[in-house]
Amino acid sequence: MTENADSSLVPLILGLATDLVQAIDAGVRDRGFDDIRPAHGFAFVRLAPDGAGVGEIAAHLGVTKQAASQLVDELVRKGYVERRPHPTDARARLVVLTERGWACTRAADEAAADAVRPWAELLGERRIRELREDLARLGPSGRIRPVW
C-alpha cells in the first residue's frame, strides 16, 4: 500500500467511528435516554456484565480515578448505576448497572444495530462478515475509549 493510501485510511476510519457514535447516541436519545452522553456508554461497556471498581472504570476510560468517580457519581444520581459492597474486597465498592442502566444498554445495542444495517445493505452480508473479520485481526483488544 502506498503512503498516500495509508494516510487516506485514517480519516475514513475516524470519520466512520464518529458517525457511528453519533448514530448510537441519537438512537439512545430517541429511545428515551436523553440525559446521558456517549462517554457514559463507554463506561457501561466496562460495567456489563458484572460491574467494576472505580479504578477499573478509570483504566478502561483512560482517565483519572477522580474523573471516573465523578462520572460514577453522576450515573448514580441519574439512576443508571449503584454502588454495592465488593464481593472479594471489603475496602472497595463495586459499581453495577441498575435496571435503568441495563435498559439503556439494550437501547444502545438496538441503536448500534440500526446504525450498521445500512452498511450491510450497501456492502452485502459477505463483505460485512469479511470486514468484521479484518477489523478483529487489526484490533484484537476491542478497546474503545470515549472522546470527551
C-alpha positions as CSV (number, residue, x, y, z in Angstrom):
1,M,0.0,0.0,0.0
2,T,1.3,3.4,-0.8
3,E,1.9,6.2,1.7
4,N,-1.0,8.1,0.2
5,A,-3.3,5.2,0.6
6,D,-2.2,4.7,4.2
7,S,-2.9,8.3,5.1
8,S,-6.3,8.3,3.4
9,L,-7.5,5.3,5.6
10,V,-7.1,7.3,8.8
11,P,-9.7,10.0,8.2
12,L,-12.1,7.4,6.7
13,I,-11.9,5.2,9.8
14,L,-12.1,8.0,12.3
15,G,-15.0,9.6,10.4
16,L,-16.9,6.3,10.3
17,A,-16.3,5.8,14.1
18,T,-17.5,9.4,14.8
19,D,-20.6,8.8,12.6
20,L,-21.3,5.5,14.4
21,V,-21.0,7.1,17.9
22,Q,-23.3,9.9,16.8
23,A,-25.9,7.5,15.4
24,I,-25.9,5.3,18.5
25,D,-26.2,8.5,20.7
26,A,-29.1,9.7,18.6
27,G,-30.8,6.3,18.8
28,V,-30.4,6.1,22.5
29,R,-31.9,9.5,22.9
30,D,-34.8,8.6,20.6
31,R,-35.5,5.6,22.9
32,G,-35.9,7.9,25.9
33,F,-32.4,8.1,27.4
34,D,-31.7,11.8,26.8
35,D,-29.8,12.5,30.0
36,I,-26.5,10.7,29.1
37,R,-23.5,11.3,26.9
38,P,-21.6,8.8,24.7
39,A,-18.9,8.7,27.4
40,H,-21.4,7.1,29.7
41,G,-21.9,4.4,27.2
42,F,-18.2,3.6,27.1
43,A,-18.4,3.2,30.9
44,F,-21.4,0.9,30.6
45,V,-19.3,-1.4,28.4
46,R,-16.9,-1.9,31.3
47,L,-19.7,-2.3,33.8
48,A,-21.5,-5.1,31.9
49,P,-21.9,-7.8,32.9
50,D,-20.5,-8.0,36.4
51,G,-19.7,-4.4,37.5
52,A,-16.3,-2.8,38.2
53,G,-14.5,-0.7,40.7
54,V,-13.8,2.9,40.1
55,G,-10.2,2.2,39.4
56,E,-11.1,-0.3,36.7
57,I,-13.5,2.1,35.1
58,A,-10.8,4.8,35.2
59,A,-8.3,2.4,33.5
60,H,-10.9,1.4,30.9
61,L,-11.7,5.0,30.0
62,G,-8.2,6.3,30.2
63,V,-9.0,8.9,32.9
64,T,-8.0,9.6,36.5
65,K,-9.8,7.8,39.4
66,Q,-11.1,11.2,40.4
67,A,-12.7,11.7,36.9
68,A,-14.1,8.2,36.9
69,S,-15.5,8.7,40.4
70,Q,-17.3,11.9,39.3
71,L,-18.7,10.1,36.3
72,V,-20.0,7.3,38.6
73,D,-21.5,9.9,41.0
74,E,-23.4,11.4,38.0
75,L,-24.6,8.0,36.9
76,V,-25.8,7.1,40.4
77,R,-27.7,10.4,40.6
78,K,-29.4,9.6,37.3
79,G,-30.3,6.1,38.4
80,Y,-28.1,4.2,35.9
81,V,-25.7,2.6,38.3
82,E,-25.4,1.8,42.0
83,R,-22.6,1.1,44.4
84,R,-22.5,-2.2,46.2
85,P,-20.1,-3.9,48.6
86,H,-17.3,-5.6,46.6
87,P,-17.7,-9.4,46.9
88,T,-13.9,-10.0,47.4
89,D,-12.5,-6.7,48.7
90,A,-14.1,-5.3,51.9
91,R,-12.4,-1.9,51.3
92,A,-13.8,-1.5,47.8
93,R,-17.2,-0.7,46.3
94,L,-18.5,-2.4,43.1
95,V,-20.3,-0.2,40.6
96,V,-23.1,-2.1,38.8
97,L,-25.8,-1.2,36.3
98,T,-29.3,-0.8,37.6
99,E,-32.3,-1.9,35.6
100,R,-32.4,1.6,34.1
101,G,-28.7,1.1,33.1
102,W,-29.4,-2.3,31.5
103,A,-32.4,-0.8,29.7
104,C,-30.1,2.0,28.3
105,T,-27.6,-0.6,27.3
106,R,-30.3,-2.6,25.4
107,A,-31.3,0.7,23.7
108,A,-27.7,1.3,22.7
109,D,-27.4,-2.2,21.3
110,E,-30.6,-1.6,19.2
111,A,-29.3,1.7,18.0
112,A,-26.0,0.2,17.0
113,A,-27.8,-2.5,15.0
114,D,-29.8,0.2,13.3
115,A,-26.7,2.2,12.6
116,V,-24.8,-0.6,10.8
117,R,-27.8,-2.1,9.0
118,P,-27.3,0.3,6.0
119,W,-23.7,-0.9,5.8
120,A,-24.9,-4.5,5.2
121,E,-27.4,-3.2,2.6
122,L,-24.6,-1.3,0.8
123,L,-21.8,-3.9,1.1
124,G,-23.7,-7.2,1.4
125,E,-23.6,-9.8,4.1
126,R,-20.4,-11.4,2.8
127,R,-18.4,-8.2,2.8
128,I,-19.7,-7.3,6.2
129,R,-18.6,-10.6,7.6
130,E,-15.1,-10.1,5.9
131,L,-14.9,-6.6,7.3
132,R,-15.7,-7.8,10.8
133,E,-13.0,-10.5,10.5
134,D,-10.5,-7.9,9.1
135,L,-11.2,-5.4,11.9
136,A,-10.9,-8.2,14.5
137,R,-7.5,-9.0,13.2
138,L,-6.4,-5.4,13.2
139,G,-7.8,-4.5,16.7
140,P,-7.9,-7.7,18.7
141,S,-8.3,-5.9,22.0
142,G,-11.6,-4.3,21.1
143,R,-10.8,-1.5,23.5
144,I,-12.5,1.7,22.8
145,R,-12.3,5.0,24.6
146,P,-14.5,8.0,24.6
147,V,-13.8,11.3,23.1
148,W,-14.6,13.7,25.9
